[in-house]
Amino acid sequence: MTTVTQMKCACESCLCIVTLEDAIQKEGKYYCSEACAEGHKTMKGCGHGGCGC
């Protein structure tokens, strides 16, 4: 049995890998930041350099 502890941020344009422990969970998906979790409605990038969002 394999336990997943990290995954790609669910934001389509973001390249960040996030640990499930630190992720922001919204509607069953995992995000690296509030900006990604809210779909960048009020915040531009996620704050991590070179991620693409």
C-alpha positions in Angstrom: 0.0 0.0 0.0 1.3 3.4 -1.0 0.5 6.6 1.0 0.6 9.8 -1.0 2.0 12.7 1.0 2.7 15.2 -1.8 0.8 16.2 -4.9 0.7 18.9 -7.5 -1.3 22.0 -6.6 -4.8 21.7 -8.1 -4.5 25.1 -9.7 -4.1 24.4 -13.5 -1.4 26.9 -14.2 0.6 26.4 -10.9 3.6 24.0 -10.9 4.0 23.8 -7.1 4.1 20.5 -5.3 2.4 20.6 -2.0 2.4 18.3 1.0 -1.1 17.2 2.0 -0.3 18.2 5.6 0.3 21.8 4.5 -2.2 22.1 1.7 -5.3 24.2 1.7 -8.2 21.8 0.9 -11.2 23.1 -0.9 -13.9 21.0 -2.5 -11.8 17.8 -2.3 -8.8 19.4 -4.1 -5.5 20.4 -2.6 -3.8 23.8 -3.2 -0.5 25.4 -2.2 -2.0 28.8 -1.2 -5.1 30.7 -0.6 -4.6 32.5 -4.0 -4.8 29.2 -5.9 -7.6 27.9 -3.8 -9.8 30.9 -4.6 -9.0 30.7 -8.3 -6.9 33.9 -8.2 -10.0 36.1 -7.9 -8.4 38.6 -5.6 -4.7 37.5 -5.5 -2.5 37.1 -8.6 0.3 34.5 -8.0 0.7 32.0 -5.2 3.8 33.7 -3.9 6.2 30.9 -4.8 8.9 31.9 -7.3 8.8 30.4 -10.8 5.6 28.4 -10.3 3.7 29.8 -13.3 0.4 31.0 -11.8 
